[in-house]
Every structure is written in structure tokens, then in C-alpha cells.
Amino acid sequence: MNTTKTMNLKPKTQENADAISSKILEKTKQKLGLIPNMYAGMANNTALLDGYVSAYNSFRANSGFSPQEQEVIFLSIAFENGCEYCMAAHSFVADNMTKVPTEVTNAIRNNTDIQDVKLKALSLFSKAITLKRGLPTQTDINDFINAGYTEKHILGVIAGVGIKTMSNYYNHIFNTPVDDAFKSRIWKKK
């Protein structure tokens, strides 16, 4: 069975995207200094790009998690979903922008134990929500709460799963090439 994807979706630019997507691409370039390949591809459907970016920005501002915890959530979800693009991108963000300790990002990337008890509980709960499709066990919930998180944080993890599901699925279907900026943290699903 041939599983190679041959999609012909062309990335959009600020010049050829519709007005809403063009503005998102412009703001992204101003903020990051580049337009990630994923955004350029998502710009082919404004509902996807706008929905993703709006939810992503809201998560960053309102989830109740620190920037480091946010990256642990995103990396843990991307790991469970096997998203090579997001693993590279969020590893780069964790290393260079949110300053997550490399031993934490490497533990998530390698599926080994995280030494920090609270971050370990966060990663495990994020993975459980993803893997079990929103049906964690009571033990999963108790372990998360007992590590110092709250019911509000459960809602934040659900938001993170929704956001990463959009990007992970897009990247799976369209085989998004990893941007040069993220290539130092390329990850391959085993």
C-alpha cells in the first residue's frame, strides 16, 4: 500500500492570499520575522488559518499556563499525534523563546521521564487527553490535580489539544516541510 501523499496545495503569500489571511501572514511576519510554512499553507482556507491563529493567540494569553508550560503541552500533544513539523517548531520555540530546559524538551521528544514533577504531570495529562480522545481516566485527572493543577487547567489542556489538532492534522495531510529556522530541532516519528 502506497502511503506517500501527493498534495498540490500551493503556499499563499501576503500578495496572493485573501484579505484576512494576508493580514494574518503580515502580522506573523512582523512578529516572528518569517511566515512559517504551515501558515502559508493554511492560508489557502481562511477559516483554518484564522481559527488556528485566533485560538493559538487566546491560548497564549488566557490558558492559565506559563509560556514554559504551554510548550510542554504543545510538544506533548504533537508527540502523541506524531507531528514532525510541530515537534521541530515547538522545540525551537521552547529552546529559544520560552526557555524550557532542554532536558524537558528532549524528554518529551524521546518519550522519557521528565524530572520536574509538575511538568511531568502536565505532559502526561496532555498526552492522556490526546491519546484517549478526551476521555481521561479518573486516575489521569487525580494525578494532574495532585501535581498542583486545577479544573481550570484541565480546560486549558483541552484548548491546547484543539489547537494542536488543527495544526497536526494539517501538517499530516499536506506534509509541511520544516522551515529552515526550525531545522536544528528536526524530529522523526518512530
C-alpha positions in Angstrom: 0.0 0.0 0.0 1.4 3.3 -1.0 1.1 5.9 1.8 3.0 8.7 0.0 1.0 11.9 -0.1 1.0 13.9 -3.3 -0.8 17.0 -2.5 -0.6 20.0 -4.8 -1.6 22.8 -2.4 0.5 25.9 -3.1 1.6 28.1 -0.2 0.0 31.5 -0.1 1.9 34.8 0.3 0.8 38.1 1.6 0.3 39.2 -2.0 -1.9 36.3 -3.2 -3.8 35.3 -0.1 -7.3 36.7 0.6 -7.6 39.9 2.7 -8.0 38.2 6.1 -5.2 35.6 5.5 -2.9 38.3 4.1 -3.3 40.4 7.2 -2.6 37.3 9.4 0.5 36.5 7.3 1.7 40.1 7.6 1.3 40.2 11.4 3.0 36.8 11.7 6.0 38.0 9.7 6.2 41.2 11.8 6.2 39.2 15.0 8.4 36.2 14.0 10.4 37.6 11.2 9.2 34.9 8.9 6.0 33.3 7.7 6.1 29.6 8.8 5.4 27.1 6.0 2.4 25.9 8.0 0.8 29.3 8.0 1.4 29.8 4.3 -0.3 26.5 3.5 -3.2 27.1 6.0 -3.8 30.5 4.2 -5.5 28.5 1.4 -8.5 28.3 3.7 -9.1 31.4 5.9 -11.4 29.5 8.3 -8.5 27.2 9.2 -5.8 29.9 9.4 -7.9 32.4 11.2 -9.4 29.8 13.6 -5.9 28.4 14.3 -4.3 31.8 14.9 -7.1 33.1 17.0 -7.2 30.0 19.2 -3.4 30.0 19.4 -3.2 33.6 20.5 -6.0 33.2 23.0 -4.3 30.1 24.5 -1.1 32.0 24.8 -2.8 34.9 26.6 -5.6 33.2 28.6 -4.8 29.5 29.2 -3.6 29.9 32.8 -0.3 28.3 31.9 3.2 29.8 31.9 4.9 30.0 28.5 7.1 27.1 29.5 4.0 25.0 30.5 2.4 26.0 27.2 5.3 24.5 25.2 5.2 21.3 27.3 1.5 21.0 26.4 2.1 21.6 22.7 5.1 19.3 22.5 3.3 16.5 24.4 0.3 16.7 22.0 2.5 16.9 18.9 4.4 13.9 20.2 1.2 11.8 20.7 -0.1 12.9 17.3 3.3 12.2 15.6 3.6 15.6 14.1 7.1 16.1 12.9 6.6 19.7 11.9 5.2 20.8 15.2 7.8 18.9 17.2 10.5 20.8 15.4 8.8 24.1 15.6 7.8 23.9 19.2 11.2 22.5 20.2 12.7 25.6 18.6 10.2 27.9 20.4 10.9 26.1 23.7 14.6 26.4 23.3 14.8 30.0 22.0 11.7 31.9 23.1 10.2 30.4 26.2 13.4 28.9 27.7 12.1 25.5 28.5 15.0 23.5 29.9 16.4 21.3 27.1 16.3 18.2 29.3 12.5 18.7 29.4 12.0 19.1 25.7 14.4 16.2 25.0 12.4 14.0 27.5 9.2 14.8 25.6 10.8 14.2 22.2 12.4 10.9 23.4 9.3 9.8 25.4 11.4 9.5 28.6 10.7 10.7 32.1 10.7 14.4 32.9 12.4 15.0 36.2 10.3 18.1 37.1 7.3 16.5 38.9 4.8 19.2 37.9 5.9 19.4 34.2 5.9 15.6 34.1 2.2 15.6 35.3 1.3 18.3 32.7 3.0 16.3 29.9 1.4 13.1 30.9 -2.1 14.6 31.2 -1.8 16.4 27.8 -0.7 13.1 26.3 -3.6 11.3 28.0 -6.2 13.8 26.7 -4.8 13.4 23.2 -4.3 9.7 23.2 -7.7 8.9 24.9 -9.6 11.4 22.7 -10.8 13.5 25.6 -11.7 10.5 27.9 -9.0 10.5 30.6 -9.4 8.1 33.5 -10.1 9.4 37.0 -6.6 8.4 37.8 -5.3 10.7 35.0 -7.3 13.6 36.4 -6.3 12.9 40.0 -2.6 12.7 39.2 -2.9 16.1 37.3 -4.8 17.8 40.2 -2.5 16.3 42.8 0.5 17.8 41.0 -0.9 21.3 41.7 -3.1 22.0 38.7 -6.8 22.8 38.8 -10.0 22.2 36.9 -9.4 25.4 35.0 -6.1 23.9 33.9 -8.0 20.9 32.6 -9.9 23.3 30.3 -6.6 24.9 29.2 -5.2 21.5 28.2 -8.5 20.8 26.2 -7.9 24.1 24.4 -4.3 23.1 23.6 -5.4 19.8 22.2 -8.0 21.6 20.0 -5.3 24.0 18.7 -2.7 21.3 18.0 -5.2 19.0 16.4 -5.8 21.6 13.7 -2.1 22.1 13.0 -1.1 18.5 13.4 -3.8 17.3 11.0 -2.9 20.0 8.5 0.7 19.0 8.7 0.0 15.3 8.3 -2.2 15.7 5.3 -0.1 18.3 3.5 3.4 17.0 4.6 4.5 20.5 5.6 8.3 21.0 5.1 10.1 22.1 8.2 11.2 25.7 8.0 14.9 26.4 7.9 14.6 28.3 11.2 13.4 25.0 12.9 15.7 22.5 11.3 18.1 22.4 14.2 15.3 20.6 16.1 14.0 18.2 13.4 12.3 15.2 15.0 11.2 12.0 13.3 8.3 9.8 14.4 9.5 6.4 15.4 
